[in-house]
Amino acid sequence: MSQRYFEDPEHARLYAKYRTVPPPNLIKRVIGYLEEKVDAKGRQLALDFGCGSGQNTNTIAPYFFRVVGLDISEAQILEARKKSPRENAEFMVSPAEAAPFSSSSAQLVTSCVACHWFNLPNFYKEVERLLVKNGVAAFYAYTLPSIVDHEKAEELNEALCDVIHGSLGRYWGDGIRHLENHYKEIDVPFSKEVVRESFISKSDKSLSDVVAMVTTFSAYQTMKRIEGNEAVEAMTEKFQKRIRESIGTAENMPSEKVTLTVKEDWSLVMGRKG
Ligand SMILES: C[S@@+](CC[C@H](N)C(=O)[O-])C[C@H]1O[C@@H](n2cnc3c(N)ncnc32)[C@H](O)[C@@H]1O
């Protein structure tokens, strides 16, 4: 069954602001793999399922004549349209398991941090239907983030883990296990060869952006709905306090000025329609 945790407009706004894009070398690898059998002129249509506010859709847009981001959440699609997308990018509300496109119409189908929420057997069948011969399916995601390159990294990650696995632990849906096991169970069942590769991305974020990133997690939004604003705010307050104490941040230093390096481990699973 597909799992719907991204319907709230406020959640969609947070997504548009704080979610990261896939690392450039991952995108290059996907396009390079496609190019082995499909030249630039043949790259007419790419479909990006579970596009959210469109970060990945806009990233692949320069390589295609037309790119369409699809998402089951109307709130996410409204945000994607607001974010001045690339000229050749469009967005539409649609379930990933039944897209309004003809068979054999797309050279590339992607899903970025999304397909683990879909009904996978139905999604795989739909991707096979949509792809042209030699078209590529590429599904990628990052595991839950960690804080690195800091002498107190261990302590800082304990604080982050307590939020992700402790307070939020019971609010994650089933799909999250695919992130925890690095997409090992995600497949491209119709492809003779399935490529599995890993990529790392690191970025400097302020402490307030790390907190904002936590608020984009589906589990945070579920906890907020069930336990209320005060509970989630108390959790992020406690988290910030722990981080600030570990680093020894001066009291008058705003969290916007406290910099942390955040690492994301990306897993790519891709294959080709024969
Ligand atoms: C974790 S977000 C990822 C968004 C975006 N691709 C990104 O990289 O940030 C997952 C998205 O998948 C969408 N989604 C979940 N189930 C879906 C389904 N069955 N069909 C289409 N979209 C779905 C959600 O609405 C949400 O926007």
The ligand as an SDF file (V2000), in Angstrom:
LIG
                    3D

 27 29  0  0  0  0  0  0  0  0999 V2000
   10.1750   12.2870    1.1820 C   0  0  0  0  0  0  0  0  0  0  0  0
    9.2480   13.1600   -0.0410 S   0  0  0  0  0  0  0  0  0  0  0  0
   10.4840   13.4200   -1.3010 C   0  0  0  0  0  0  0  0  0  0  0  0
   10.2200   14.6330   -2.1380 C   0  0  0  0  0  0  0  0  0  0  0  0
   11.2890   15.0090   -3.1420 C   0  0  0  0  0  0  0  0  0  0  0  0
   11.4280   14.0430   -4.2110 N   0  0  0  0  0  0  0  0  0  0  0  0
   12.6250   15.2680   -2.4850 C   0  0  0  0  0  0  0  0  0  0  0  0
   13.6280   14.7920   -2.9940 O   0  0  0  0  0  0  0  0  0  0  0  0
   12.6880   15.9860   -1.4740 O   0  0  0  0  0  0  0  0  0  0  0  0
    8.2360   11.9050   -0.6970 C   0  0  0  0  0  0  0  0  0  0  0  0
    7.1620   12.3980   -1.6450 C   0  0  0  0  0  0  0  0  0  0  0  0
    6.4990   11.2670   -2.1990 O   0  0  0  0  0  0  0  0  0  0  0  0
    5.1210   11.6040   -2.3490 C   0  0  0  0  0  0  0  0  0  0  0  0
    4.3450   10.3470   -2.4300 N   0  0  0  0  0  0  0  0  0  0  0  0
    4.1120    9.4500   -1.4600 C   0  0  0  0  0  0  0  0  0  0  0  0
    3.3750    8.4320   -1.9280 N   0  0  0  0  0  0  0  0  0  0  0  0
    3.1480    8.6880   -3.2450 C   0  0  0  0  0  0  0  0  0  0  0  0
    2.4890    7.9880   -4.2990 C   0  0  0  0  0  0  0  0  0  0  0  0
    1.9050    6.8080   -4.0890 N   0  0  0  0  0  0  0  0  0  0  0  0
    2.4700    8.5420   -5.5280 N   0  0  0  0  0  0  0  0  0  0  0  0
    3.0790    9.7370   -5.7620 C   0  0  0  0  0  0  0  0  0  0  0  0
    3.7120   10.4410   -4.8170 N   0  0  0  0  0  0  0  0  0  0  0  0
    3.7660    9.9260   -3.5800 C   0  0  0  0  0  0  0  0  0  0  0  0
    4.8060   12.4330   -1.1240 C   0  0  0  0  0  0  0  0  0  0  0  0
    3.6450   13.2160   -1.2820 O   0  0  0  0  0  0  0  0  0  0  0  0
    6.1000   13.2410   -0.9750 C   0  0  0  0  0  0  0  0  0  0  0  0
    6.0090   14.4900   -1.6100 O   0  0  0  0  0  0  0  0  0  0  0  0
  1  2  1  0
  2  3  1  0
  2 10  1  0
  3  4  1  0
  4  5  1  0
  5  6  1  0
  5  7  1  0
  7  8  2  0
  7  9  1  0
 10 11  1  0
 11 12  1  0
 11 26  1  0
 12 13  1  0
 13 14  1  0
 13 24  1  0
 14 15  1  0
 14 23  1  0
 15 16  2  0
 16 17  1  0
 17 18  1  0
 17 23  2  0
 18 19  1  0
 18 20  2  0
 20 21  1  0
 21 22  2  0
 22 23  1  0
 24 25  1  0
 24 26  1  0
 26 27  1  0
M  CHG  2   2   1   9  -1
M  END
$$$$
